[in-house]
Amino acid sequence: MAAAVQSRSAAPRRAGTRGRPLRPGVRNSSSSRRTTRWRPCGAKPERELLMWEALREATDEEMERDPTVLVMGEDVGHYGGSYKVTYDLYKKYGEMRLLDTPIAENSFAGMGIGAAMTGLRPVIEGMNMGFLLLAFNQISNNCGMLHYTSGGQYKVPVVIRGPGGVGRQLGAEHSQRLESYFQSIPGVQLVACSTARNSKALLKAAIRSDNPVIFFEHVLLYNVKGPVGGKDEVQELNRAEVVREGTDITILCYSRMRYVSMQAVGDLVTQGYDPEVIDLISLKPFDLETIYNSIKKTRRVLIVEECMKTGGIGASLSSTISENFIDELDHEVVRLSSQDVPTAYAHELEAATIVQPEQVVEAVHRICGESAVPA
């Protein structure tokens, strides 16, 4: 887990391409080579992929399965996408199903939403989630509302996906966390993937959904490797994942903070604490059933997020927990969030603005007390 936290950005970047990275692994294909890990006792081998490979495989399988699925965005065709998620797919499906667009987010987002209204299933890639602010009008006034305002005459089965989060010295404009911006829009579903397995299964489910889904991918997780499921493995979009069971405290996190939390858990366990870790995955709606079952057991909650503290996902989640489960709590809900400042370019300042594992450890000490017995 620590390796995922400390890893460099998923791809080297070059100047003059609006933050677009060079394709990693083009000269040395070993970095993207698929590996197989064998298990004893005659078990079938379990495939492992990098997360960008898992997302690419999900896109490929869904395009092959359903001819109405298409991808549009900047450099998704010949270039293969900012992080290779559509690499070489245009050779298989043609340039109309891997549609390279101009640098005009408001225009191609509107085109994708219109295509969804006519029966297609577009996947709209934002080269960086920060750029999708230029398409906010289309997403908020059209994408989330057309099914309702048309009296159910139109469906908008569109997926809007792309990289976001704080990377490695990408600067303020390329380090946006926009989850809370989109959370307030009626009619859209928000999903944040975190592993190779759930990224593939969730993207397949999002493409098949008749609802508009905004699909968040973290820039530092594209090269995280893990097992993946087959063509038929599809994960429920509105279900959280219990990463680790425990009894002392419930740690709620998502995306890259899953790895930050688990790194902290390694230290906490040696100190005698038994935390439960839940990856929210669905940021709208929250999986309140899974959250409640955990809180009922631990009676303490720590929310760990990379979103801003003011008006962030954690703020909404904290109020929801307090409104619904206050009688199950022995301690107030505690939030660890990013600082309410633009993300600095300098590495030390950048790190100081986001949650680190030692802060998670300190928060658990504060909530649970210092009386745990080392294992």
Salt bridges, closest charged atoms under 4 A:
GLU46 OE1 - ARG37 NH2 3.32
GLU46 OE1 - ARG39 NH2 2.51
GLU46 OE2 - ARG197 NH1 3.63
GLU48 OE2 - ARG37 NH1 3.13
GLU57 OE1 - ARG34 NH1 3.65
GLU57 OE2 - ARG47 NH2 2.70
GLU57 OE2 - LYS200 NZ 2.65
ASP60 OD1 - LYS92 NZ 2.98
GLU61 OE2 - LYS200 NZ 3.05
GLU61 OE1 - LYS204 NZ 2.87
GLU62 OE1 - ARG65 NH1 3.48
GLU62 OE2 - LYS204 NZ 2.79
GLU62 OE2 - ARG208 NH2 2.99
GLU64 OE2 - LYS92 NZ 3.17
GLU64 OE1 - LYS231 NZ 3.30
ASP66 OD2 - ARG121 NE 3.93
GLU74 OE2 - ARG18 NH1 3.73
ASP75 OD2 - ARG20 NH1 2.05
ASP88 OD1 - LYS91 NZ 3.52
GLU95 OE2 - HIS78 NE2 2.77
GLU105 OE2 - ARG18 NH1 3.23
GLU125 OE1 - ARG161 NH1 2.69
ASP210 OD1 - ARG121 NH2 2.58
ASP210 OD2 - LYS155 NZ 3.55
GLU217 OE2 - ARG161 NE 2.59
GLU233 OE2 - ARG197 NE 2.84
GLU236 OE1 - ARG239 NE 3.94
GLU241 OE1 - ARG258 NH1 3.14
ASP274 OD1 - ARG244 NH1 2.87
GLU276 OE1 - LYS297 NZ 2.56
ASP279 OD2 - ARG258 NH1 3.00
ASP287 OD1 - ARG239 NH1 3.23
GLU289 OE1 - ARG239 NH1 3.43
GLU306 OE1 - HIS218 NE2 2.97
GLU306 OE2 - ARG256 NH1 3.51
GLU328 OE1 - ARG299 NH1 3.37
ASP330 OD2 - ARG299 NE 3.11
GLU370 OE1 - HIS365 ND1 3.74
